[in-house]
Amino acid sequence: MDGMLSQDEINALLSGMNTGGDDTSDSSTATTTIPEDNANDNTDGGFTLTESEKDAVGEISNISMGTAATTLSSLLSQKVNITTPKVEVATWDDLSSKYDRPCVMLQISYKEGLAGNNVLILRENDVKIITDLMMGGPGDVDPDEPLTELHLSAIGEAMNQMMGSAATSLSSMFNRKIDISPPIANLVETYNELDDNLPGFLKNHFVMVAFKMQIGELIDSEIMQLYPKEFAQELLNMFMPSAEPEQPQVSQEDTANHQEEQVQQAPAQNMTQTMPQQDVPVQNTTAQTAPQQGMPMQNMGMPYGYGMPMQGMPMQGMPMQGMPMAGYAPAQDVNVSPAAFQPFSTDVNPLTQKENIELIKDVPLEVTVELGRTTKSIKDILEFAPGTIVELNKIAGESVDVLVNGKYVAKGEVVVIEESFGVRITEIIK
């Protein structure tokens, strides 16, 4: 047992290493057969969101989708309601088990304000209904009708307007300009394989936000919004900024110490002010017999030393009243008189009023005679042609309205004066 290995032992060790290498090679080959999303789970499996972070992401999505719902409602002329979202961290397999297919995935990329992209998912039949409503239809569609490029183009335009308004609300929330690129719509037939046209973040864990969407009486469905984890983290960093550096805290401690020093110095000053005035010479014998009569001046907020009696003045009551103190100029008398305002007379001089009217008599005013009014739809207006008769809201023989600068002032009758129309005033509106 001298610690040396024999040649047989060395050969056995080398043989074992080769065998282990073959096993490693087989293991490596087996690893390449694992789907890519599962392989990425090893490096991405620790991604989670706390409850507060989920609430923050849900609040951001709720605000942006609330604005988007208003835009979609205006676009479809239908009441659109999108409920409070549910937020969770999911994978491609989780999505395939929770959402029907085929479906339409719309990829929204941010070109300013935010980095990254996200995906919006709608059911195929919902896309058909939205497209039909956009084209002026009633929303009655055939579920068996195949989805065409027309549907994808229409839903892309609808989502472009929706997410554009959502980006505007995010801009107001984060005080920065946020802009998106036109959404790209893709039809997903199955979840078994990830289409190359879809973003790569779907191979890893991502944030899935589920909304319940109701459009009139036609759609009561669910839509999904998918965020990559980096994009969700960026939203959280802006929505919940990290704590400020500790420099302000140091300044607060210094301020507290300074205040403590002032508090410690204050009693010493008070003690100095309340000490008996033994070292101050007083020439008046009356002041010597009553040294404490000058002390009330200290309670009036005067500095120490200013409450002492003047030479030759007895300290009776408050001897300093009316006397100038050392270091202060004597007060000057100020004459105060009540404010006088010029009265405004309510009487108007008729001559002055007449002169003012004379100044504006030459101002031209536009007089309009209105035969009547009516309301027509855009469709009716587009069908106007020579010979079209438009019925007004007044009957024959009824008085017409006389307007001056658009203001209704009188009623009258239409007359003909030498081949010209005129109006005879029959009533003045007061």
C-alpha distance (Angstrom), angle and dihedral (degrees) to the residues before:
residue distance angle dihedral
M1 . . .
D2 3.81 . .
G3 3.83 92.3 .
M4 3.84 93.2 -107.1
L5 3.84 121.0 127.8
S6 3.78 120.1 -133.3
Q7 3.79 122.0 -129.7
D8 3.83 91.1 -106.4
E9 3.79 90.8 54.3
I10 3.81 91.5 49.2
N11 3.83 90.9 50.2
A12 3.80 90.1 49.3
L13 3.80 91.1 52.2
L14 3.80 92.4 48.8
S15 3.78 90.6 48.4
G16 3.81 89.9 51.6
M17 3.81 91.6 51.5
N18 3.81 91.6 52.6
T19 3.76 90.6 49.8
G20 3.81 90.5 49.5
G21 3.80 89.9 49.5
D22 3.81 90.5 54.4
D23 3.78 89.6 51.1
T24 3.80 90.5 49.8
S25 3.77 90.8 50.2
D26 3.78 91.1 50.7
S27 3.80 90.2 48.3
S28 3.78 90.9 49.8
T29 3.78 91.0 49.8
A30 3.79 90.5 50.3
T31 3.81 90.5 51.1
T32 3.80 92.1 59.0
T33 3.79 89.9 60.0
I34 3.80 92.1 61.5
P35 3.80 112.5 100.7
E36 3.75 112.9 -99.0
D37 3.79 94.9 -118.2
N38 3.79 91.1 55.3
A39 3.78 91.5 46.1
N40 3.77 89.8 54.9
D41 3.77 91.0 52.2
N42 3.80 88.5 78.1
T43 3.80 90.8 65.8
D44 3.80 97.5 30.1
G45 3.78 103.4 37.3
G46 3.81 93.2 98.1
F47 3.81 94.0 63.8
T48 3.81 109.9 116.2
L49 3.78 139.0 149.3
T50 3.77 126.3 -135.0
E51 3.78 119.8 -130.1
S52 3.80 91.4 -103.3
E53 3.80 90.8 50.9
K54 3.80 90.6 49.7
D55 3.79 89.5 51.0
A56 3.81 90.2 50.4
V57 3.80 93.4 49.9
G58 3.80 89.6 46.2
E59 3.80 91.7 51.1
I60 3.80 92.2 50.1
S61 3.81 91.4 48.3
N62 3.79 92.0 44.9
I63 3.81 92.6 54.6
S64 3.80 94.5 45.8
M65 3.82 95.1 44.3
G66 3.80 91.2 46.0
T67 3.80 88.8 61.0
A68 3.80 90.1 43.8
A69 3.82 90.4 53.1
T70 3.80 90.6 55.2
T71 3.80 90.4 51.9
L72 3.81 92.4 48.2
S73 3.80 90.5 48.8
S74 3.81 90.8 55.6
L75 3.79 90.7 46.2
L76 3.81 95.6 50.7
S77 3.83 99.2 31.6
Q78 3.79 86.9 -129.6
K79 3.79 133.5 113.8
V80 3.80 108.1 -98.8
N81 3.79 121.9 -165.1
I82 3.82 123.5 -176.8
T83 3.80 114.0 -175.3
T84 3.81 131.1 -145.2
P85 3.82 109.6 -66.6
K86 3.78 131.3 -117.8
V87 3.80 115.0 -135.4
E88 3.80 127.4 -156.3
V89 3.79 141.1 147.9
A90 3.81 110.1 -108.8
T91 3.79 145.1 165.1
W92 3.78 134.1 -137.3
D93 3.82 89.9 -93.0
D94 3.82 91.0 52.8
L95 3.78 90.1 51.5
S96 3.80 93.2 49.1
S97 3.79 91.2 53.8
K98 3.82 95.2 48.7
Y99 3.81 105.7 39.3
D100 3.78 128.9 60.0
R101 3.78 122.5 -121.6
P102 2.89 148.1 -106.9
C103 3.76 91.8 49.8
V104 3.78 139.6 154.3
M105 3.79 120.5 -108.9
L106 3.79 118.6 -162.3
Q107 3.78 117.4 -162.7
I108 3.82 114.3 -149.8
S109 3.81 116.7 -165.6
Y110 3.80 123.7 -166.3
K111 3.79 115.9 -137.4
E112 3.82 98.8 178.2
G113 3.78 136.2 24.5
L114 3.82 96.3 12.9
A115 3.78 132.0 48.1
G116 3.80 119.9 -135.2
N117 3.77 136.5 18.5
N118 3.77 142.9 -99.4
V119 3.79 137.8 -151.9
L120 3.79 130.7 -123.8
I121 3.82 118.0 -158.5
L122 3.81 125.8 -159.1
R123 3.79 130.8 174.9
E124 3.78 117.1 -104.6
N125 3.81 95.3 -118.6
D126 3.81 91.4 48.9
V127 3.79 89.2 55.0
K128 3.81 90.6 52.9
I129 3.81 92.2 51.2
I130 3.81 93.6 47.2
T131 3.80 90.6 48.6
D132 3.81 92.0 49.8
L133 3.81 91.5 49.8
M134 3.80 91.1 49.3
M135 3.81 89.8 54.6
G136 3.81 92.0 52.1
G137 3.79 97.1 -98.5
P138 3.82 127.3 136.5
G139 3.80 93.8 -111.1
D140 3.81 95.6 -108.3
V141 3.81 106.3 137.9
D142 3.77 136.5 168.8
P143 3.82 110.4 -111.3
D144 3.80 89.7 -150.3
E145 3.80 93.2 54.4
P146 3.81 109.8 112.2
L147 3.77 119.4 -118.1
T148 3.80 111.5 -108.9
E149 3.79 136.8 -167.2
L150 3.79 87.6 -97.0
H151 3.79 90.3 62.5
L152 3.80 92.4 47.3
S153 3.80 92.1 48.4
A154 3.82 92.8 48.5
I155 3.79 94.8 47.4
G156 3.80 89.1 46.3
E157 3.81 90.1 56.3
A158 3.82 91.9 46.1
M159 3.80 91.9 50.3
N160 3.82 90.1 45.3
Q161 3.80 89.9 60.2
M162 3.80 92.9 40.9
M163 3.78 96.3 49.6
G164 3.78 91.0 40.1
S165 3.80 89.7 60.8
A166 3.82 89.1 43.4
A167 3.82 89.0 54.3
T168 3.80 88.7 51.7
S169 3.80 91.1 54.6
L170 3.81 89.9 49.0
S171 3.81 88.7 51.0
S172 3.80 89.8 56.0
M173 3.80 91.2 45.6
F174 3.82 96.7 50.1
N175 3.83 98.5 29.9
R176 3.78 94.0 -124.5
K177 3.78 136.3 102.9
I178 3.81 111.9 -96.8
D179 3.80 122.2 -173.9
I180 3.81 132.9 175.1
S181 3.78 136.5 -154.7
P182 3.82 119.9 -120.7
P183 3.82 108.7 -78.4
I184 3.80 118.8 -105.6
A185 3.82 113.6 -137.0
N186 3.81 122.3 -150.8
L187 3.78 130.4 178.5
V188 3.83 111.8 -131.9
E189 3.78 111.8 -158.1
T190 3.82 97.5 179.1
Y191 3.78 140.1 6.9
N192 3.79 94.2 -140.8
E193 3.78 93.2 95.8
L194 3.79 130.2 25.6
D195 3.79 111.3 -121.0
D196 3.79 115.2 -125.9
N197 3.81 89.0 -131.6
L198 3.81 90.7 65.5
P199 3.82 122.1 83.3
G200 3.77 117.7 -87.6
F201 3.80 96.3 -126.6
L202 3.82 88.7 78.9
K203 3.81 87.7 74.5
N204 3.80 89.4 68.3
H205 3.77 135.1 44.5
F206 3.79 112.8 -62.3
V207 3.79 139.5 174.3
M208 3.81 113.7 -96.0
V209 3.81 118.5 -160.5
A210 3.82 114.7 -169.8
F211 3.83 122.0 -160.4
K212 3.78 130.1 -175.2
M213 3.82 108.7 -133.6
Q214 3.79 126.2 -163.3
I215 3.82 122.4 -174.5
G216 3.78 111.6 -173.4
E217 3.79 110.7 -67.6
L218 3.80 92.6 -41.3
I219 3.81 106.5 72.5
D220 3.78 129.7 36.6
S221 3.77 101.6 161.9
E222 3.79 145.3 120.2
I223 3.78 130.0 -100.5
M224 3.78 127.3 -164.7
Q225 3.79 131.2 -145.8
L226 3.80 116.7 -164.0
Y227 3.81 123.6 -159.5
P228 3.80 126.4 -170.8
K229 3.77 111.0 -124.6
E230 3.83 92.4 -112.3
F231 3.81 91.3 53.4
A232 3.80 92.0 47.5
Q233 3.79 90.5 49.2
E234 3.80 90.7 51.4
L235 3.81 90.4 52.8
L236 3.80 90.5 49.0
N237 3.81 92.3 49.5
M238 3.80 90.1 54.2
F239 3.80 95.2 41.3
M240 3.82 95.9 43.1
P241 3.84 106.5 28.2
S242 3.78 116.1 -158.4
A243 3.77 121.4 -104.3
E244 3.81 117.6 -75.6
P245 3.81 119.1 -104.0
E246 3.77 118.1 -86.8
Q247 3.84 94.9 -109.6
P248 3.82 93.0 94.8
Q249 3.81 88.9 50.4
V250 3.83 90.6 56.3
S251 3.78 89.2 51.0
Q252 3.79 89.8 51.4
E253 3.79 90.4 52.0
D254 3.81 90.6 50.8
T255 3.80 89.4 49.7
A256 3.80 90.7 50.0
N257 3.82 91.0 50.2
H258 3.79 90.5 49.0
Q259 3.79 91.1 50.5
E260 3.81 90.0 48.8
E261 3.80 90.5 53.0
Q262 3.81 90.0 51.1
V263 3.80 90.4 50.4
Q264 3.81 90.0 51.2
Q265 3.80 92.2 49.3
A266 3.80 94.1 47.9
P267 3.87 96.6 70.4
A268 3.79 90.4 49.7
Q269 3.79 91.1 54.7
N270 3.79 91.7 47.0
M271 3.79 90.6 51.1
T272 3.80 90.3 51.7
Q273 3.79 91.5 51.8
T274 3.81 94.0 48.4
M275 3.84 95.3 49.8
P276 3.90 115.6 112.1
Q277 3.77 113.8 -96.3
Q278 3.80 96.5 -117.8
D279 3.80 99.2 143.2
V280 3.79 96.3 52.4
P281 3.81 112.4 97.4
V282 3.76 115.4 -134.9
Q283 3.80 120.0 -165.9
N284 3.78 97.7 -167.2
T285 3.78 114.9 84.4
T286 3.76 92.3 -151.8
A287 3.81 90.2 59.4
Q288 3.85 89.8 49.7
T289 3.77 92.3 56.7
A290 3.83 91.7 49.9
P291 3.82 106.2 34.0
Q292 3.77 93.5 157.6
Q293 3.77 96.9 60.4
G294 3.83 90.9 86.8
M295 3.79 94.1 52.5
P296 3.84 97.3 87.5
M297 3.79 87.5 71.4
Q298 3.79 89.3 69.9
N299 3.80 89.9 61.5
M300 3.77 90.7 56.5
G301 3.78 92.0 70.0
M302 3.83 96.1 -100.7
P303 3.83 118.2 147.6
Y304 3.76 118.6 -107.7
G305 3.80 112.7 -78.4
Y306 3.78 97.6 27.0
G307 3.74 93.4 88.0
M308 3.83 92.9 65.2
P309 3.83 118.4 113.5
M310 3.78 119.8 -104.1
Q311 3.81 118.9 -112.7
G312 3.75 111.2 -78.6
M313 3.77 94.8 6.3
P314 3.82 117.4 115.2
M315 3.79 115.2 -133.4
Q316 3.80 99.8 -121.1
G317 3.82 114.4 157.2
M318 3.78 104.2 -42.7
P319 3.83 106.7 -8.8
M320 3.83 93.9 177.2
Q321 3.82 96.3 65.0
G322 3.77 112.0 117.2
M323 3.82 92.6 3.9
P324 3.81 122.6 114.1
M325 3.78 113.8 -115.8
A326 3.77 125.4 -137.1
G327 3.78 113.0 -88.1
Y328 3.84 93.6 18.9
A329 3.79 128.4 96.2
P330 3.79 115.5 -125.1
A331 3.80 114.0 -95.6
Q332 3.78 115.3 -101.9
D333 3.76 123.7 -137.2
V334 3.80 114.1 -110.7
N335 3.76 120.4 -156.5
V336 3.80 110.1 -137.5
S337 3.76 120.2 -169.5
P338 3.81 128.4 178.9
A339 3.79 117.3 -97.8
A340 3.77 114.8 -99.3
F341 3.79 119.2 -149.7
Q342 3.74 125.7 -167.4
P343 3.80 109.1 -115.3
F344 3.78 117.5 -121.1
S345 3.73 113.1 -132.9
T346 3.77 117.5 -140.2
D347 3.79 91.9 -156.9
V348 3.78 113.6 103.0
N349 3.76 118.6 -153.1
P350 3.83 106.7 -123.9
L351 3.78 90.5 -148.0
T352 3.81 92.5 53.1
Q353 3.81 91.0 45.9
K354 3.79 91.1 51.2
E355 3.78 91.3 49.5
N356 3.83 90.2 52.4
I357 3.80 91.8 51.6
E358 3.79 89.9 49.4
L359 3.81 88.8 57.5
I360 3.81 93.6 59.3
K361 3.78 100.6 36.7
D362 3.80 91.8 98.1
V363 3.84 94.1 55.5
P364 3.84 107.2 116.4
L365 3.82 117.9 -125.6
E366 3.80 127.8 -168.3
V367 3.80 114.6 -120.7
T368 3.81 117.1 -160.0
V369 3.81 128.6 -173.6
E370 3.80 112.3 -153.7
L371 3.78 117.2 -156.9
G372 3.80 93.8 -172.1
R373 3.79 146.0 -62.5
T374 3.79 140.1 -116.2
T375 3.79 140.1 176.7
K376 3.80 124.5 -123.0
S377 3.78 133.1 179.7
I378 3.78 122.7 -119.9
K379 3.79 88.7 -106.2
D380 3.82 91.2 56.7
I381 3.79 92.1 46.7
L382 3.80 91.3 52.3
E383 3.81 89.5 53.2
F384 3.80 93.0 57.6
A385 3.82 112.5 125.9
P386 3.80 137.1 158.4
G387 3.80 106.5 -66.0
T388 3.80 95.9 28.6
I389 3.81 111.8 139.6
V390 3.79 117.8 -144.2
E391 3.79 114.0 -159.5
L392 3.80 115.3 -143.2
N393 3.79 129.5 -150.6
K394 3.83 95.1 -108.7
I395 3.75 129.4 80.2
A396 3.79 125.7 -130.5
G397 3.81 114.2 -79.5
E398 3.79 94.1 20.7
S399 3.81 117.5 132.6
V400 3.77 116.8 -94.9
D401 3.82 124.3 -131.8
V402 3.81 121.6 -109.3
L403 3.80 114.9 -153.0
V404 3.81 127.6 -171.6
N405 3.79 113.0 -158.1
G406 3.79 87.3 -18.5
K407 3.82 94.3 -52.5
Y408 3.82 118.3 121.1
V409 3.82 106.6 -121.5
A410 3.82 109.9 150.9
K411 3.80 150.1 3.8
G412 3.75 126.2 -127.6
E413 3.82 151.0 160.6
V414 3.78 126.1 -102.8
V415 3.82 113.2 -116.6
V416 3.81 134.9 175.7
I417 3.80 117.9 -124.2
E418 3.81 115.2 -175.1
E419 3.79 96.4 -34.8
S420 3.81 92.1 -40.0
F421 3.76 129.9 101.8
G422 3.78 119.6 -118.7
V423 3.76 139.9 168.1
R424 3.79 130.2 -124.4
I425 3.82 112.1 -148.4
T426 3.77 110.1 -127.1
E427 3.81 102.4 166.7
I428 3.79 136.1 19.3
I429 3.82 115.7 -143.2
K430 3.80 111.1 -135.2
